């Protein structure tokens, strides 16, 4: 920072523009355009098609969670929930809702241990309800997904 503030105006301007380009690249990359296209394409789909896609994608997430995340494997087994047989959101009533307290108590079992932790950023909510809630988000989605949905 000392170098920046002691630099001539033209150098500061160049550095600011380089940093701005870097931030823009992080936000508006191929992941951003992928999410953006997905959102735009959904606008022309019927409710029935969207509902069907949601069920299919939710089933994929439930199976992935069961196969790769320790917390969900034990939760599903305890509640006799079989993600491979999932076909309706009504079936979700057999498993408890994930709360801040559950996340806090099981933080180290709520991520896929097969994926290197260095590919994730640890984040937390603001704590406006009295307790911060920590979670991991992949670096590749950190800015692109937020930009696409805003």
ZALOSE-368770 format. One record per residue: x negated, y, z of N, C-alpha, C in turn. Coordinates in nm, 3 decimals. Each point is the difference from the previous one (the first is absolute). Layout:
% residues N
{node {X, Y, Z}, {X, Y, Z}, {X, Y, Z}}
...
//
This chain:
% residues 150
{node {-0.083, -0.118, 0.000}, {0.083, 0.118, 0.000}, {-0.088, 0.126, 0.000}}
{node {-0.110, -0.007, 0.073}, {-0.088, 0.115, 0.005}, {-0.052, 0.033, -0.140}}
{node {-0.039, -0.108, -0.074}, {-0.046, 0.018, -0.138}, {0.108, 0.067, -0.084}}
{node {0.123, -0.049, 0.016}, {0.112, 0.053, -0.079}, {0.020, 0.149, 0.026}}
{node {0.008, 0.039, 0.126}, {0.029, 0.140, 0.034}, {-0.118, 0.093, -0.029}}
{node {-0.120, -0.054, -0.005}, {-0.117, 0.083, -0.031}, {-0.032, 0.003, -0.150}}
{node {0.075, -0.076, -0.079}, {-0.023, -0.005, -0.145}, {0.059, 0.122, -0.069}}
{node {-0.054, 0.034, -0.117}, {0.057, 0.109, -0.078}, {0.145, -0.034, -0.041}}
{node {0.075, 0.100, -0.030}, {0.142, -0.014, -0.035}, {0.020, -0.102, -0.113}}
{node {-0.080, 0.006, -0.103}, {0.017, -0.090, -0.115}, {-0.020, -0.146, 0.041}}
{node {-0.095, -0.028, 0.089}, {-0.024, -0.137, 0.049}, {0.119, -0.048, 0.082}}
{node {0.051, 0.088, 0.087}, {0.117, -0.036, 0.082}, {0.120, -0.031, -0.090}}
{node {0.019, 0.080, -0.104}, {0.111, -0.021, -0.092}, {-0.013, -0.135, -0.071}}
{node {-0.119, -0.033, -0.044}, {-0.023, -0.128, -0.066}, {0.026, -0.116, 0.097}}
{node {-0.052, 0.012, 0.123}, {0.019, -0.106, 0.099}, {0.148, -0.019, 0.036}}
{node {0.072, 0.110, 0.011}, {0.143, -0.008, 0.031}, {0.074, -0.071, -0.113}}
{node {-0.034, 0.033, -0.123}, {0.065, -0.064, -0.114}, {-0.035, -0.148, -0.010}}
{node {-0.122, -0.036, 0.028}, {-0.039, -0.141, 0.000}, {0.078, -0.076, 0.108}}
{node {0.009, 0.059, 0.118}, {0.076, -0.065, 0.108}, {0.148, -0.011, -0.037}}
{node {0.055, 0.102, -0.061}, {0.140, -0.004, -0.044}, {0.022, -0.110, -0.103}}
{node {-0.093, -0.015, -0.093}, {0.009, -0.107, -0.099}, {-0.005, -0.136, 0.068}}
{node {-0.088, -0.014, 0.098}, {-0.012, -0.125, 0.075}, {0.133, -0.033, 0.070}}
{node {0.060, 0.097, 0.068}, {0.128, -0.024, 0.067}, {0.110, -0.035, -0.099}}
{node {0.001, 0.069, -0.113}, {0.099, -0.028, -0.104}, {-0.017, -0.142, -0.053}}
{node {-0.123, -0.041, -0.023}, {-0.027, -0.134, -0.049}, {0.045, -0.106, 0.100}}
{node {-0.023, 0.025, 0.129}, {0.043, -0.095, 0.103}, {0.151, -0.013, 0.002}}
{node {0.070, 0.107, -0.023}, {0.146, -0.002, 0.008}, {0.064, -0.045, -0.131}}
{node {-0.045, 0.054, -0.110}, {0.064, -0.027, -0.129}, {-0.084, -0.098, -0.082}}
{node {-0.009, -0.122, 0.048}, {-0.076, -0.103, -0.068}, {0.094, -0.103, -0.060}}
{node {-0.050, -0.114, -0.044}, {0.084, -0.100, -0.065}, {0.109, -0.053, 0.093}}
{node {-0.027, -0.004, 0.130}, {0.102, -0.047, 0.095}, {0.116, 0.099, 0.007}}
{node {-0.032, 0.129, -0.002}, {0.104, 0.102, 0.000}, {0.091, -0.018, -0.121}}
{node {-0.058, -0.012, -0.120}, {0.080, -0.011, -0.121}, {0.080, -0.130, -0.002}}
{node {-0.055, -0.105, 0.057}, {0.074, -0.125, 0.009}, {0.123, 0.016, 0.089}}
{node {-0.017, 0.060, 0.117}, {0.113, 0.024, 0.089}, {0.100, 0.096, -0.062}}
{node {-0.049, 0.104, -0.061}, {0.087, 0.101, -0.061}, {0.085, -0.063, -0.111}}
{node {-0.062, -0.079, -0.087}, {0.074, -0.067, -0.107}, {0.105, -0.093, 0.057}}
{node {-0.036, -0.071, 0.105}, {0.095, -0.092, 0.065}, {0.122, 0.077, 0.051}}
{node {-0.023, 0.113, 0.064}, {0.110, 0.080, 0.054}, {0.089, 0.052, -0.114}}
{node {-0.060, 0.053, -0.104}, {0.076, 0.054, -0.112}, {0.080, -0.110, -0.069}}
{node {-0.059, -0.117, -0.021}, {0.070, -0.111, -0.065}, {0.119, -0.048, 0.081}}
{node {-0.007, 0.010, 0.131}, {0.111, -0.044, 0.085}, {0.124, 0.088, -0.016}}
{node {-0.015, 0.122, -0.043}, {0.114, 0.090, -0.012}, {0.102, -0.048, -0.102}}
{node {-0.042, -0.077, -0.099}, {0.092, -0.045, -0.104}, {0.056, -0.140, 0.026}}
{node {-0.042, -0.064, 0.108}, {0.047, -0.135, 0.030}, {0.133, 0.002, 0.074}}
{node {0.078, -0.105, -0.021}, {0.127, -0.011, 0.071}, {-0.024, -0.039, 0.145}}
{node {0.100, 0.023, 0.084}, {-0.012, -0.036, 0.142}, {-0.024, -0.150, 0.018}}
{node {0.066, -0.081, -0.082}, {-0.015, -0.145, 0.011}, {-0.143, -0.043, -0.033}}
{node {-0.059, 0.060, -0.102}, {-0.138, -0.034, -0.038}, {-0.096, 0.042, 0.110}}
{node {0.019, 0.119, 0.054}, {-0.086, 0.049, 0.108}, {0.012, -0.090, 0.123}}
{node {0.122, -0.037, 0.035}, {0.022, -0.088, 0.116}, {-0.071, -0.134, -0.021}}
{node {0.012, -0.056, -0.119}, {-0.066, -0.127, -0.031}, {-0.152, 0.012, 0.011}}
{node {-0.055, 0.108, -0.053}, {-0.145, 0.023, 0.010}, {-0.044, 0.017, 0.145}}
{node {0.082, 0.070, 0.078}, {-0.033, 0.020, 0.141}, {-0.006, -0.132, 0.075}}
{node {0.097, -0.086, -0.024}, {0.002, -0.131, 0.065}, {-0.123, -0.081, -0.041}}
{node {-0.031, -0.001, -0.130}, {-0.115, -0.074, -0.050}, {-0.131, 0.051, 0.061}}
{node {-0.016, 0.133, 0.004}, {-0.123, 0.058, 0.055}, {-0.008, -0.021, 0.151}}
{node {0.112, 0.011, 0.067}, {0.001, -0.024, 0.144}, {-0.038, -0.145, 0.031}}
{node {0.050, -0.091, -0.079}, {-0.036, -0.142, 0.017}, {-0.150, -0.017, -0.018}}
{node {-0.059, 0.065, -0.101}, {-0.144, -0.007, -0.022}, {-0.077, 0.052, 0.121}}
{node {0.046, 0.110, 0.057}, {-0.066, 0.059, 0.117}, {0.013, -0.092, 0.121}}
{node {0.117, -0.058, 0.019}, {0.021, -0.091, 0.113}, {-0.088, -0.124, -0.013}}
{node {-0.011, -0.056, -0.120}, {-0.086, -0.117, -0.021}, {-0.146, 0.038, 0.022}}
{node {-0.041, 0.112, -0.057}, {-0.139, 0.047, 0.019}, {-0.030, 0.018, 0.149}}
{node {0.093, 0.062, 0.072}, {-0.020, 0.025, 0.142}, {-0.011, -0.132, 0.077}}
{node {0.084, -0.093, -0.033}, {-0.003, -0.130, 0.067}, {-0.132, -0.073, -0.025}}
{node {-0.047, 0.007, -0.123}, {-0.121, -0.074, -0.037}, {-0.130, 0.068, 0.043}}
{node {0.004, 0.132, 0.025}, {-0.125, 0.073, 0.021}, {-0.011, 0.080, 0.129}}
{node {0.108, 0.018, 0.072}, {-0.004, 0.087, 0.118}, {0.045, -0.080, 0.123}}
{node {-0.091, -0.012, 0.091}, {0.019, -0.084, 0.119}, {0.130, 0.033, 0.075}}
{node {0.027, 0.126, 0.023}, {0.120, 0.040, 0.076}, {0.126, -0.053, -0.067}}
{node {0.012, 0.018, -0.132}, {0.122, -0.040, -0.069}, {0.015, -0.152, -0.007}}
{node {-0.111, -0.070, -0.013}, {0.010, -0.146, -0.002}, {0.061, -0.049, 0.131}}
{node {-0.051, 0.049, 0.113}, {0.054, -0.046, 0.128}, {0.143, 0.051, 0.023}}
{node {0.028, 0.123, -0.041}, {0.136, 0.055, 0.016}, {0.101, -0.080, -0.081}}
{node {-0.032, -0.026, -0.126}, {0.092, -0.076, -0.084}, {0.020, -0.141, 0.053}}
{node {-0.108, -0.064, 0.043}, {0.011, -0.135, 0.054}, {0.084, -0.002, 0.127}}
{node {-0.020, 0.096, 0.089}, {0.077, 0.007, 0.126}, {0.149, 0.018, -0.026}}
{node {0.033, 0.070, -0.107}, {0.140, 0.031, -0.030}, {0.059, -0.085, -0.112}}
{node {-0.071, -0.107, -0.036}, {0.045, -0.092, -0.105}, {0.039, 0.074, -0.128}}
{node {-0.078, 0.101, -0.033}, {0.022, 0.077, -0.123}, {-0.095, -0.054, -0.107}}
{node {0.057, -0.045, -0.111}, {-0.081, -0.059, -0.108}, {0.001, 0.098, -0.118}}
{node {-0.109, 0.073, -0.020}, {0.000, 0.101, -0.105}, {0.016, -0.058, -0.141}}
{node {-0.037, -0.125, -0.020}, {0.013, -0.062, -0.133}, {0.147, -0.018, -0.039}}
{node {0.089, -0.002, 0.098}, {0.143, -0.018, -0.026}, {0.076, 0.133, 0.001}}
{node {-0.071, 0.109, 0.011}, {0.065, 0.132, 0.011}, {0.073, 0.037, -0.129}}
{node {0.128, 0.043, 0.013}, {0.076, 0.046, -0.116}, {0.104, 0.105, 0.033}}
{node {0.003, 0.046, 0.126}, {0.098, 0.101, 0.040}, {-0.052, 0.078, 0.121}}
{node {0.027, 0.129, 0.000}, {-0.045, 0.082, 0.113}, {0.069, -0.040, 0.131}}
{node {0.111, -0.069, -0.009}, {0.067, -0.048, 0.122}, {-0.089, -0.095, 0.080}}
{node {-0.089, -0.070, -0.068}, {-0.089, -0.095, 0.067}, {-0.101, 0.071, 0.090}}
{node {-0.023, 0.127, -0.023}, {-0.098, 0.075, 0.081}, {0.046, 0.018, 0.145}}
{node {0.128, -0.016, 0.025}, {0.052, 0.019, 0.136}, {-0.055, -0.105, 0.097}}
{node {-0.061, -0.106, -0.052}, {-0.053, -0.104, 0.088}, {-0.137, 0.037, 0.058}}
{node {-0.062, 0.105, -0.052}, {-0.131, 0.042, 0.053}, {0.014, 0.141, 0.059}}
{node {-0.073, 0.026, 0.109}, {0.010, 0.132, 0.064}, {-0.061, 0.112, -0.084}}
{node {0.050, 0.118, 0.021}, {-0.051, 0.119, -0.069}, {-0.136, 0.036, 0.058}}
{node {-0.091, 0.039, -0.088}, {-0.135, 0.040, 0.041}, {0.007, 0.137, 0.066}}
{node {-0.046, 0.010, 0.124}, {0.003, 0.127, 0.074}, {-0.142, 0.048, 0.027}}
{node {-0.011, 0.123, 0.045}, {-0.131, 0.056, 0.037}, {-0.067, -0.086, 0.108}}
{node {0.079, -0.045, 0.094}, {-0.053, -0.081, 0.110}, {-0.056, -0.132, -0.052}}
{node {0.073, -0.064, -0.092}, {-0.048, -0.126, -0.058}, {-0.129, 0.025, -0.077}}
{node {-0.005, 0.109, -0.077}, {-0.121, 0.032, -0.076}, {-0.117, 0.023, 0.095}}
{node {0.025, 0.075, 0.105}, {-0.106, 0.028, 0.097}, {-0.050, -0.128, 0.067}}
{node {0.091, -0.085, 0.039}, {-0.037, -0.124, 0.070}, {-0.066, -0.103, -0.091}}
{node {0.027, 0.007, -0.130}, {-0.049, -0.102, -0.093}, {-0.085, 0.058, -0.113}}
{node {-0.058, 0.117, 0.023}, {-0.071, 0.072, -0.105}, {-0.104, -0.085, -0.071}}
{node {-0.074, -0.080, 0.073}, {-0.108, -0.080, -0.060}, {0.048, -0.126, -0.071}}
{node {0.130, -0.026, 0.001}, {0.053, -0.115, -0.073}, {0.095, 0.043, -0.112}}
{node {0.005, 0.130, -0.026}, {0.095, 0.053, -0.099}, {-0.066, 0.042, -0.131}}
{node {-0.111, -0.058, -0.033}, {-0.061, 0.028, -0.131}, {-0.060, -0.128, -0.054}}
{node {-0.022, -0.002, -0.129}, {-0.057, -0.116, -0.066}, {-0.149, -0.006, 0.027}}
{node {-0.043, -0.097, 0.077}, {-0.142, -0.010, 0.038}, {-0.087, -0.048, -0.115}}
{node {0.060, -0.044, -0.109}, {-0.076, -0.043, -0.117}, {-0.050, 0.120, -0.082}}
{node {0.059, 0.115, 0.025}, {-0.038, 0.122, -0.072}, {-0.097, 0.079, 0.086}}
{node {-0.108, 0.044, -0.059}, {-0.102, 0.076, 0.072}, {0.059, 0.130, 0.057}}
{node {-0.019, 0.021, 0.128}, {0.054, 0.119, 0.067}, {-0.054, 0.130, -0.060}}
{node {-0.115, -0.005, -0.064}, {-0.058, 0.122, -0.056}, {0.080, 0.053, -0.119}}
{node {0.094, -0.079, -0.052}, {0.084, 0.046, -0.111}, {0.125, 0.071, 0.051}}
{node {0.014, 0.008, 0.131}, {0.116, 0.065, 0.062}, {-0.041, 0.120, 0.082}}
{node {0.092, 0.094, 0.013}, {-0.019, 0.113, 0.090}, {0.098, -0.018, 0.116}}
{node {-0.047, 0.023, 0.120}, {0.091, -0.007, 0.115}, {0.063, 0.137, 0.017}}
{node {0.132, 0.002, 0.008}, {0.075, 0.124, 0.019}, {0.086, -0.012, 0.124}}
{node {0.059, 0.111, 0.038}, {0.092, 0.000, 0.113}, {0.106, 0.106, -0.023}}
{node {0.118, -0.024, 0.056}, {0.104, 0.102, -0.004}, {-0.040, 0.113, 0.095}}
{node {0.073, 0.108, -0.003}, {-0.036, 0.117, 0.080}, {0.018, -0.023, 0.149}}
{node {0.085, -0.094, 0.036}, {0.024, -0.024, 0.142}, {0.106, 0.091, 0.058}}
{node {0.084, 0.057, -0.086}, {0.103, 0.094, 0.047}, {0.102, -0.066, 0.092}}
{node {0.010, -0.133, -0.004}, {0.093, -0.070, 0.089}, {-0.067, -0.041, 0.130}}
{node {-0.124, 0.041, 0.018}, {-0.071, -0.030, 0.123}, {-0.109, -0.104, -0.016}}
{node {0.004, -0.076, -0.107}, {-0.102, -0.103, -0.023}, {-0.036, -0.004, -0.148}}
{node {-0.130, 0.008, -0.029}, {-0.044, -0.012, -0.138}, {0.012, -0.145, -0.044}}
{node {0.031, -0.018, -0.127}, {0.010, -0.134, -0.056}, {-0.111, -0.015, -0.104}}
{node {-0.095, -0.091, 0.027}, {-0.112, -0.022, -0.092}, {0.041, -0.100, -0.108}}
{node {-0.059, 0.016, -0.119}, {0.023, -0.093, -0.109}, {-0.112, 0.014, -0.102}}
{node {-0.013, -0.102, -0.085}, {-0.100, 0.001, -0.106}, {0.068, 0.027, -0.134}}
{node {-0.070, 0.072, -0.087}, {0.048, 0.023, -0.136}, {-0.119, -0.016, -0.095}}
{node {0.019, -0.069, -0.112}, {-0.112, -0.016, -0.094}, {-0.046, 0.135, -0.055}}
{node {-0.130, 0.018, -0.010}, {-0.054, 0.126, -0.052}, {0.055, 0.032, -0.138}}
{node {0.017, -0.103, -0.084}, {0.044, 0.026, -0.137}, {0.142, 0.057, -0.005}}
{node {0.078, -0.016, 0.106}, {0.136, 0.053, 0.003}, {0.013, 0.126, 0.084}}
{node {-0.103, 0.033, 0.071}, {0.005, 0.107, 0.098}, {0.055, 0.130, -0.055}}
{node {-0.049, 0.045, -0.114}, {0.045, 0.126, -0.057}, {0.092, -0.020, -0.118}}
{node {-0.027, -0.098, -0.083}, {0.077, -0.020, -0.123}, {0.148, -0.028, 0.027}}
{node {0.028, -0.088, 0.093}, {0.139, -0.036, 0.028}, {0.073, 0.119, 0.061}}
{node {-0.062, 0.069, 0.093}, {0.065, 0.117, 0.060}, {0.030, 0.106, -0.105}}
{node {-0.092, 0.023, -0.092}, {0.021, 0.099, -0.105}, {0.114, -0.041, -0.093}}
{node {0.007, -0.127, -0.035}, {0.103, -0.048, -0.091}, {0.139, 0.013, 0.061}}
{node {0.012, -0.022, 0.130}, {0.129, 0.006, 0.065}, {0.039, 0.139, 0.046}}
{node {-0.089, 0.097, -0.016}, {0.036, 0.136, 0.046}, {0.045, 0.087, -0.115}}
//
